[in-house]
Amino acid sequence: MAPLAFLRIPPFPGRRATALATPGDGISCDAGALADALAAARVGGAFWAARPDLPAGRDLLLAPAIQAEARALCDAAKADAGRALLVGPFAAWHGIPVLSSLCDPWALASAAAEVRGSDSELALVGSLLGKHAADRVAQAGRLISGWAYRDPFTGRPISALDAVTLLAEWRELIDANRDIAGVLGVARWKRVTMDALLWGGSGPVPHRGARTVATIPDGARVAAWKTRSAPGLVETLAARGVAVGEIEDGMIRSAGLGANCVPPLSVIVDPRGAHFDPAQPSTLEHILQHDDIGPDLVARAAALRQRLVASGISKYAQATAPAARLGHGGRRLVLVTGQVEDDRAVLLGGAGCSNRDLLARARAAEPDAELVYKPHPDVEAGHRKGHIPEAEVLALADRIDRSRPIAALLGQVDALHVISSLAGFEALLRGVAVTTHGIPFYAGWGLTRDLGPVPARRNRARTLDELVAAVLILYPRYLDPVTRLPCPVEVLVERMASGQAAVTSPLVRLREWQGRAQKLLRRP
């Protein structure tokens, strides 16, 4: 049986990745720096496992690797049995309580005054934290000399330090999910990709519905896709003191429509509130208003923005070829994007503006411009509210564009008018002037002309790449459609650019057929 690597990929739901580490010689790095990085990130071993509820006053942990050593350690601790806990696969001797080893070893070792034993992950963790007799640098050196590491997304060789950086990102995600007592409103077809982003390390993702919501303790924390949760469920939990956070699609969602049941490849989990609801500050607004976004992150955001624009990537699609110039005669060319009118982004952040209102206001503001109206793809797919009859559209707009991806159109226009659409953010990426008639998350930071009632609390000017860093790097969570592992945004963007982001199923194909049928029935 092959040895188990100390640095290994957590068992995320649905993962398809190969091993992070294989026996052999890899890229060298400084053992001392590696020991420091491991201790700071608290990764290695089963770091995703449950955190133990340690009995009060027990501060000596024993980590026996073999039965003889376990007996010897118990004999040595006999006089101190009131303080000792035995961690390992063997029964207790001399009345020393046994604690399951299926726990986060970093939590165990951190709570200990001392870790004794050898040849176990807990002993290695103890040495890295300075609570075991073994030399911490020498222990870290074992991870360099005996193992070769590869990036699970690209297959390229990486150093042990690079592996620690990747594991640290996963630890941060898992730890953020640990205290979520329930996940509400996530349909089964979405779970195929979302569960890896909602997993808390020990046990399955705690999906709850009306029949199982009673298992959620009073005062706990849950995350809810509110529009898909059972009626009254969120309100009932809030009345019990349960903190209800928001789950929503991310800004780079998928290669296909959510209305066609294509599962998302990015999600947002926000304990403060929805980013499209201006009634209260979301985590995204808090980042933009209060956080420092340093030069390294700004440079990363700039590179990401350039890659998105060059690849023609938007929320649902990729423009495979540049669009032909729409306008003619030298008139100012203005794009107006429709939205799903019963979507919460419009109901909460639309300032009462409908698609008809938006068209009328855009025409009034741009009387001499050539107006192009683009309906929302979910509305065009026949699944959602917001359709305007063609004759009504053409009474205000010069033309309708139903076919081209929004990213291709944005590269051809002079300006954009939106209610609260994500298209406004995508237009900013491409240097297009944006006028907002509602209250989108990107309004109020000095980058748009805002005609809606933007909250006065948004009063910090941001650069475009600071906005990109907050919206696309710091805020959402992303899944690699190939390995099904949580990933940096750049990995998903590369998968989309290379045509590797499709996630399909019989349900997706059925929904696409239903949408086409509804569009045919709607024709006059």
C-alpha positions as CSV (number, residue, x, y, z in Angstrom):
1,M,0.0,0.0,0.0
2,A,1.4,3.4,-1.0
3,P,2.3,5.8,1.9
4,L,-0.2,8.5,2.7
5,A,1.1,12.0,1.8
6,F,0.9,14.5,4.7
7,L,0.0,17.2,2.1
8,R,-3.1,15.9,0.3
9,I,-6.3,17.2,-1.3
10,P,-9.3,17.2,1.0
11,P,-12.1,14.8,-0.1
12,F,-14.3,17.5,-1.5
13,P,-17.7,16.2,-2.7
14,G,-17.6,15.2,-6.4
15,R,-13.8,15.7,-6.8
16,R,-12.2,14.2,-9.8
17,A,-8.6,15.3,-9.2
18,T,-5.4,13.2,-9.1
19,A,-3.1,13.2,-6.1
20,L,-1.4,16.4,-5.1
21,A,1.7,14.4,-4.0
22,T,3.4,11.3,-5.2
23,P,6.6,9.6,-3.8
24,G,9.7,10.8,-5.5
25,D,12.0,13.8,-5.8
26,G,10.3,17.2,-6.4
27,I,11.2,20.8,-6.5
28,S,13.5,21.8,-3.6
29,C,12.6,24.6,-1.2
30,D,13.9,25.7,2.2
31,A,12.8,23.3,5.0
32,G,12.6,26.1,7.6
33,A,10.4,28.2,5.4
34,L,8.2,25.2,4.8
35,A,7.9,24.5,8.5
36,D,6.9,28.1,9.1
37,A,4.4,28.1,6.3
38,L,2.8,24.9,7.5
39,A,2.4,26.2,11.0
40,A,0.9,29.5,9.8
41,A,-1.5,27.9,7.4
42,R,-2.4,24.9,9.7
43,V,-2.5,22.5,6.7
44,G,-1.4,19.0,6.3
45,G,-2.9,15.7,7.5
46,A,-6.7,15.6,7.8
47,F,-6.9,19.4,8.5
48,W,-10.5,19.4,7.1
49,A,-11.8,16.9,9.8
50,A,-13.9,17.7,12.8
51,R,-12.7,19.9,15.5
52,P,-12.8,18.1,18.8
53,D,-14.7,19.3,21.9
54,L,-11.9,18.7,24.4
55,P,-12.8,18.0,28.0
56,A,-11.8,20.8,30.4
57,G,-8.4,20.5,32.0
58,R,-7.1,17.8,29.7
59,D,-4.0,19.3,28.2
60,L,-1.7,16.2,27.5
61,L,-2.3,14.3,24.2
62,L,-0.7,11.0,23.5
63,A,-0.2,9.9,19.8
64,P,0.7,6.2,19.8
65,A,1.6,4.7,16.5
66,I,1.9,1.0,17.7
67,Q,0.4,-0.9,20.6
68,A,3.6,-1.3,22.5
69,E,4.3,2.4,22.3
70,A,0.8,3.2,23.3
71,R,1.1,1.0,26.4
72,A,4.4,2.5,27.4
73,L,3.0,6.0,27.0
74,C,0.0,5.2,29.1
75,D,2.2,3.7,31.8
76,A,4.3,6.9,31.8
77,A,1.2,9.0,32.1
78,K,-0.4,6.8,34.8
79,A,0.3,9.4,37.5
80,D,-1.1,12.1,35.4
81,A,-4.1,10.3,34.1
82,G,-6.5,13.1,35.1
83,R,-4.8,15.4,32.6
84,A,-4.2,12.9,29.7
85,L,-6.1,12.0,26.6
86,L,-5.2,9.1,24.4
87,V,-5.5,9.7,20.7
88,G,-5.2,6.7,18.4
89,P,-6.7,3.4,17.4
90,F,-6.2,1.5,20.7
91,A,-8.4,1.1,23.8
92,A,-7.7,3.1,26.9
93,W,-5.3,1.7,29.5
94,H,-5.2,2.7,33.1
95,G,-8.4,4.7,32.8
96,I,-7.0,7.3,30.3
97,P,-9.9,8.5,28.1
98,V,-9.7,7.9,24.4
99,L,-10.4,10.6,21.8
100,S,-11.1,9.6,18.2
101,S,-8.2,10.3,15.9
102,L,-10.7,11.4,13.1
103,C,-10.2,15.0,14.1
104,D,-8.3,18.0,12.8
105,P,-4.8,17.3,14.1
106,W,-4.0,21.0,14.2
107,A,-6.9,21.6,16.5
108,L,-5.8,18.7,18.7
109,A,-2.2,19.8,18.9
110,S,-3.0,23.5,19.4
111,A,-5.1,22.6,22.5
112,A,-2.3,20.4,23.9
113,A,0.5,21.3,26.3
114,E,2.5,18.4,24.8
115,V,2.2,15.8,22.1
116,R,4.0,12.4,22.7
117,G,4.5,9.5,20.3
118,S,6.0,9.0,16.9
119,D,5.2,8.1,13.3
120,S,1.8,9.8,13.2
121,E,0.4,12.9,11.6
122,L,-0.4,14.3,15.0
123,A,3.2,13.9,16.0
124,L,4.3,15.7,12.9
125,V,1.8,18.5,13.6
126,G,2.9,18.7,17.2
127,S,6.5,19.1,16.1
128,L,5.6,21.9,13.6
129,L,3.8,23.7,16.5
130,G,6.7,23.2,18.9
131,K,4.8,20.7,21.1
132,H,6.7,17.6,20.3
133,A,10.3,16.6,20.9
134,A,11.0,16.0,17.2
135,D,12.8,18.8,15.3
136,R,10.3,20.8,13.3
137,V,12.6,21.7,10.5
138,A,13.8,18.1,10.1
139,Q,10.1,17.0,10.0
140,A,9.3,19.5,7.3
141,G,12.3,18.3,5.4
142,R,10.7,14.9,5.1
143,L,8.0,16.5,2.9
144,I,10.6,17.8,0.5
145,S,13.0,14.8,0.2
146,G,10.4,12.1,-0.2
147,W,7.6,13.7,-2.3
148,A,7.0,15.4,-5.6
149,Y,4.0,17.8,-5.9
150,R,1.9,18.7,-8.9
151,D,-0.7,21.5,-9.5
152,P,-4.0,19.6,-9.6
153,F,-5.4,22.1,-12.2
154,T,-2.5,22.2,-14.7
155,G,-0.4,19.1,-13.8
156,R,2.7,21.2,-13.7
157,P,5.3,20.4,-11.0
158,I,5.1,22.7,-7.9
159,S,7.1,23.0,-4.7
160,A,5.9,22.0,-1.3
161,L,5.5,25.7,-0.5
162,D,3.2,26.1,-3.5
163,A,1.2,23.1,-2.3
164,V,0.8,24.7,1.2
165,T,-0.5,27.9,-0.5
166,L,-3.1,26.0,-2.3
167,L,-4.1,24.0,0.8
168,A,-4.3,27.2,2.8
169,E,-6.9,28.5,0.4
170,W,-9.0,25.4,0.8
171,R,-8.6,25.5,4.5
172,E,-10.0,29.1,4.5
173,L,-13.0,27.9,2.5
174,I,-13.7,24.9,4.6
175,D,-13.4,26.8,7.9
176,A,-15.9,29.4,6.6
177,N,-18.4,26.6,6.1
178,R,-17.8,24.7,9.4
179,D,-20.5,26.4,11.4
180,I,-23.2,26.4,8.7
181,A,-25.9,24.3,10.4
182,G,-28.1,24.2,7.3
183,V,-28.1,25.0,3.6
184,L,-31.6,25.9,2.3
185,G,-33.0,26.2,-1.2
186,V,-30.2,24.6,-3.2
187,A,-31.9,22.3,-5.8
188,R,-30.4,18.9,-6.4
189,W,-29.2,19.8,-9.9
190,K,-27.1,22.6,-8.5
191,R,-25.5,20.5,-5.8
192,V,-23.4,18.6,-8.3
193,T,-21.1,21.6,-8.4
194,M,-22.1,23.7,-5.4
195,D,-21.5,21.1,-2.7
196,A,-17.7,21.3,-3.0
197,L,-18.0,25.1,-2.4
198,L,-20.3,24.6,0.7
199,W,-18.6,21.6,2.3
200,G,-17.5,22.0,5.9
201,G,-15.0,19.2,6.1
202,S,-16.8,16.6,8.3
203,G,-19.9,15.0,7.0
204,P,-22.0,15.9,4.0
205,V,-23.3,19.4,3.2
206,P,-26.3,19.9,5.6
207,H,-29.0,20.5,3.1
208,R,-32.3,21.2,4.9
209,G,-35.9,21.6,3.8
210,A,-39.3,22.2,5.5
211,R,-39.2,18.6,6.9
212,T,-35.8,18.8,8.4
213,V,-35.5,22.4,9.4
214,A,-36.3,21.6,13.0
215,T,-32.9,20.0,13.4
216,I,-31.3,23.4,13.1
217,P,-30.5,24.7,16.6
218,D,-31.8,28.1,17.7
219,G,-29.2,30.8,17.3
220,A,-27.3,28.8,14.6
221,R,-26.1,30.0,11.2
222,V,-27.6,28.9,7.9
223,A,-27.1,29.9,4.3
224,A,-30.1,30.1,2.0
225,W,-31.0,30.5,-1.6
226,K,-33.9,32.6,-0.5
227,T,-36.0,32.5,-3.7
228,R,-35.9,28.7,-3.8
229,S,-36.5,28.1,-0.1
230,A,-39.9,26.8,1.1
231,P,-42.4,29.7,1.8
232,G,-42.0,31.1,5.3
233,L,-39.0,28.9,6.1
234,V,-36.5,31.8,6.3
235,E,-38.8,33.9,8.4
236,T,-39.4,31.0,10.8
237,L,-35.7,30.5,11.3
238,A,-35.1,34.2,11.8
239,A,-37.8,34.3,14.5
240,R,-35.8,31.6,16.3
241,G,-32.6,33.7,16.3
242,V,-31.0,31.8,13.4
243,A,-28.7,34.0,11.3
244,V,-29.7,33.6,7.7
245,G,-27.0,34.3,5.1
246,E,-27.4,34.5,1.3
247,I,-26.4,32.1,-1.4
248,E,-26.4,33.4,-5.0
249,D,-24.7,32.8,-8.4
250,G,-21.3,34.3,-8.9
251,M,-20.5,36.9,-11.6
252,I,-18.8,34.3,-13.8
253,R,-21.4,31.6,-13.6
254,S,-21.3,28.9,-16.2
255,A,-21.1,28.0,-19.9
256,G,-24.9,27.9,-20.1
257,L,-28.0,29.3,-18.5
258,G,-29.2,28.7,-15.0
259,A,-32.7,28.8,-16.4
260,N,-31.8,25.7,-18.4
261,C,-30.6,24.0,-15.2
262,V,-26.9,24.3,-16.0
263,P,-25.3,24.1,-12.5
264,P,-23.2,27.1,-11.4
265,L,-19.4,27.1,-11.4
266,S,-19.2,30.0,-9.0
267,V,-21.3,31.0,-6.0
268,I,-21.5,33.7,-3.4
269,V,-22.1,33.0,0.2
270,D,-22.7,36.2,2.1
271,P,-23.6,36.2,5.8
272,R,-24.4,40.0,5.7
273,G,-26.9,40.0,2.9
274,A,-27.4,40.0,-0.9
275,H,-25.0,42.1,-2.9
276,F,-27.9,43.3,-5.1
277,D,-30.0,44.5,-2.1
278,P,-29.1,48.1,-1.3
279,A,-31.2,48.1,1.9
280,Q,-28.1,47.0,3.9
281,P,-24.4,46.7,3.2
282,S,-23.4,43.3,1.9
283,T,-19.9,41.8,2.4
284,L,-19.0,43.0,-1.1
285,E,-20.0,46.6,-0.2
286,H,-18.1,46.3,3.0
287,I,-15.0,45.3,1.1
288,L,-15.3,48.2,-1.4
289,Q,-16.1,50.8,1.3
290,H,-13.6,49.7,4.0
291,D,-10.9,47.3,2.9
292,D,-7.5,48.1,1.6
293,I,-6.8,46.4,-1.8
294,G,-3.1,46.3,-2.2
295,P,-1.0,46.7,-5.4
296,D,-0.4,42.9,-5.9
297,L,-4.1,42.3,-5.8
298,V,-4.7,45.2,-8.1
299,A,-2.1,43.9,-10.6
300,R,-3.8,40.5,-10.5
301,A,-7.2,42.1,-11.1
302,A,-5.8,44.0,-14.1
303,A,-4.5,40.8,-15.6
304,L,-7.8,39.0,-15.0
305,R,-9.7,41.9,-16.6
306,Q,-7.6,41.8,-19.7
307,R,-8.0,38.0,-20.0
308,L,-11.8,38.3,-19.7
309,V,-12.0,41.0,-22.3
310,A,-9.6,39.2,-24.7
311,S,-11.5,36.0,-24.4
312,G,-15.0,37.6,-24.6
313,I,-16.1,35.9,-21.4
314,S,-19.3,37.1,-19.6
315,K,-21.5,35.5,-16.9
316,Y,-23.2,32.9,-19.1
317,A,-21.2,32.7,-22.3
318,Q,-18.1,33.3,-24.3
319,A,-18.1,35.4,-27.5
320,T,-16.3,33.1,-30.0
321,A,-15.6,35.9,-32.5
322,P,-15.7,39.7,-32.5
323,A,-19.1,41.2,-33.4
324,A,-19.4,43.3,-36.6
325,R,-19.9,47.0,-36.0
326,L,-23.6,47.6,-35.3
327,G,-23.9,51.3,-35.9
328,H,-23.8,53.3,-39.1
329,G,-23.9,56.9,-40.1
330,G,-21.7,58.1,-37.2
331,R,-24.5,58.1,-34.6
332,R,-23.7,57.4,-31.0
333,L,-24.4,53.7,-30.4
334,V,-26.1,52.9,-27.1
335,L,-26.9,49.4,-25.8
336,V,-29.9,48.9,-23.4
337,T,-30.0,45.5,-21.6
338,G,-33.2,44.0,-20.3
339,Q,-33.4,42.0,-17.1
340,V,-35.6,39.3,-15.5
341,E,-38.2,41.5,-13.9
342,D,-39.2,39.1,-11.1
343,D,-35.6,38.5,-10.2
344,R,-34.6,39.8,-6.7
345,A,-31.9,41.9,-8.2
346,V,-34.6,44.0,-9.9
347,L,-37.2,43.7,-7.1
348,L,-34.7,44.9,-4.5
349,G,-32.2,46.9,-6.5
350,G,-34.2,48.1,-9.5
351,A,-35.6,51.3,-7.9
352,G,-39.0,50.4,-9.4
353,C,-37.7,50.5,-13.0
354,S,-39.1,47.9,-15.5
355,N,-37.6,47.0,-18.9
356,R,-40.2,49.3,-20.6
357,D,-39.2,52.1,-18.2
358,L,-35.5,51.5,-18.9
359,L,-36.0,51.8,-22.7
360,A,-38.1,55.0,-22.4
361,R,-35.6,56.6,-20.0
362,A,-32.6,55.6,-22.2
363,R,-34.4,57.1,-25.3
364,A,-35.1,60.3,-23.4
365,A,-31.5,60.5,-22.2
366,E,-30.1,59.6,-25.7
367,P,-32.5,61.3,-28.2
368,D,-30.1,61.3,-31.1
369,A,-28.4,57.9,-30.4
370,E,-28.9,54.6,-32.1
371,L,-30.4,52.4,-29.5
372,V,-30.0,48.6,-29.5
373,Y,-32.1,46.6,-27.1
374,K,-30.8,43.2,-25.9
375,P,-33.4,41.1,-23.9
376,H,-32.1,39.0,-21.0
377,P,-31.1,35.5,-22.1
378,D,-33.3,33.8,-19.5
379,V,-36.3,35.8,-20.8
380,E,-35.4,34.9,-24.4
381,A,-35.0,31.2,-23.4
382,G,-38.7,31.4,-22.5
383,H,-38.4,30.7,-18.8
384,R,-38.6,34.1,-17.0
385,K,-40.7,37.4,-16.8
386,G,-39.7,40.6,-18.6
387,H,-40.7,40.1,-22.3
388,I,-41.6,43.2,-24.3
389,P,-43.4,42.7,-27.6
390,E,-41.2,43.5,-30.5
391,A,-43.4,46.4,-31.7
392,E,-43.2,48.1,-28.3
393,V,-39.4,47.7,-28.3
394,L,-39.0,49.2,-31.8
395,A,-41.1,52.2,-30.9
396,L,-38.2,53.3,-28.7
397,A,-35.2,51.3,-29.9
398,D,-33.7,51.2,-33.4
399,R,-33.1,47.5,-33.3
400,I,-33.1,44.3,-31.2
401,D,-30.2,42.0,-30.8
402,R,-31.2,38.5,-29.6
403,S,-28.3,36.3,-30.7
404,R,-24.9,37.7,-29.9
405,P,-23.3,37.3,-26.5
406,I,-23.3,40.4,-24.4
407,A,-19.4,40.5,-24.3
408,A,-19.3,40.8,-28.1
409,L,-21.9,43.6,-28.1
410,L,-20.1,45.6,-25.4
411,G,-17.0,45.7,-27.5
412,Q,-18.9,47.6,-30.2
413,V,-21.0,50.3,-28.3
414,D,-20.3,53.7,-27.0
415,A,-22.5,53.5,-23.9
416,L,-24.8,51.2,-21.9
417,H,-28.0,51.8,-19.9
418,V,-29.0,49.3,-17.3
419,I,-31.3,48.9,-14.3
420,S,-29.0,46.9,-12.1
421,S,-27.7,44.3,-14.6
422,L,-24.3,42.6,-14.3
423,A,-23.9,43.8,-17.9
424,G,-23.0,47.2,-16.4
425,F,-20.0,45.7,-14.6
426,E,-19.0,43.8,-17.7
427,A,-19.2,47.1,-19.7
428,L,-16.9,48.8,-17.2
429,L,-14.3,46.0,-17.8
430,R,-14.3,47.0,-21.5
431,G,-14.2,50.8,-21.0
432,V,-17.8,51.5,-21.9
433,A,-19.6,54.4,-20.3
434,V,-22.4,53.1,-18.0
435,T,-25.6,54.7,-16.8
436,T,-27.5,53.0,-14.0
437,H,-31.2,53.5,-13.4
438,G,-31.4,51.2,-10.4
439,I,-28.9,50.5,-7.6
440,P,-26.4,47.8,-8.7
441,F,-23.5,46.8,-6.6
442,Y,-21.0,48.7,-8.8
443,A,-22.9,52.0,-8.5
444,G,-21.6,54.7,-6.2
445,W,-17.9,54.1,-6.5
446,G,-17.2,56.9,-9.0
447,L,-17.1,54.7,-12.1
448,T,-20.7,55.1,-13.4
449,R,-23.3,57.7,-14.0
450,D,-26.0,56.9,-11.4
451,L,-29.6,58.0,-11.9
452,G,-30.9,55.7,-9.2
453,P,-31.0,56.4,-5.4
454,V,-27.5,55.1,-4.5
455,P,-27.0,54.9,-0.7
456,A,-25.0,57.7,0.8
457,R,-22.9,55.3,2.7
458,R,-21.1,54.4,-0.5
459,N,-18.8,57.3,-0.6
460,R,-15.3,55.8,-1.4
461,A,-13.9,56.3,-4.8
462,R,-12.5,53.1,-6.3
463,T,-10.4,52.4,-9.4
464,L,-11.7,49.9,-12.0
465,D,-9.2,47.3,-11.0
466,E,-9.9,47.7,-7.3
467,L,-13.6,47.0,-8.2
468,V,-12.5,44.0,-10.2
469,A,-10.4,42.6,-7.3
470,A,-13.4,42.9,-4.9
471,V,-16.1,41.6,-7.3
472,L,-14.2,38.8,-9.0
473,I,-11.4,37.7,-6.7
474,L,-12.3,38.4,-3.1
475,Y,-16.0,37.9,-3.1
476,P,-17.2,34.8,-5.0
477,R,-16.1,31.1,-4.8
478,Y,-15.2,29.2,-7.9
479,L,-15.2,25.5,-9.0
480,D,-13.0,24.0,-11.6
481,P,-15.3,22.0,-13.9
482,V,-12.6,19.5,-14.8
483,T,-11.2,18.5,-11.4
484,R,-14.4,19.6,-9.5
485,L,-12.2,21.3,-6.9
486,P,-12.6,24.8,-5.5
487,C,-10.2,27.0,-7.6
488,P,-9.0,30.5,-8.1
489,V,-11.0,32.5,-10.6
490,E,-8.2,32.4,-13.2
491,V,-8.6,28.6,-13.4
492,L,-12.3,28.8,-14.3
493,V,-11.6,31.6,-16.8
494,E,-9.0,29.4,-18.6
495,R,-11.4,26.5,-18.6
496,M,-14.1,28.7,-20.2
497,A,-11.6,30.2,-22.7
498,S,-10.5,26.7,-23.8
499,G,-14.1,25.3,-24.0
500,Q,-13.7,23.0,-21.0
501,A,-16.4,24.5,-18.8
502,A,-19.5,22.7,-20.1
503,V,-21.5,20.8,-17.5
504,T,-24.5,19.1,-19.1
505,S,-27.2,16.5,-18.2
506,P,-30.5,15.1,-19.5
507,L,-32.2,17.8,-17.5
508,V,-30.3,20.6,-19.2
509,R,-31.2,19.2,-22.6
510,L,-34.9,18.9,-21.6
511,R,-35.0,22.5,-20.3
512,E,-33.4,23.8,-23.6
513,W,-36.1,22.0,-25.5
514,Q,-38.9,23.4,-23.3
515,G,-37.5,26.9,-23.7
516,R,-37.5,26.6,-27.5
517,A,-41.1,25.3,-27.4
518,Q,-42.3,28.3,-25.2
519,K,-40.6,30.8,-27.6
520,L,-42.5,29.2,-30.5
521,L,-45.8,29.4,-28.7
522,R,-45.2,33.0,-27.8
523,R,-44.8,34.1,-31.4
524,P,-47.8,36.1,-32.9
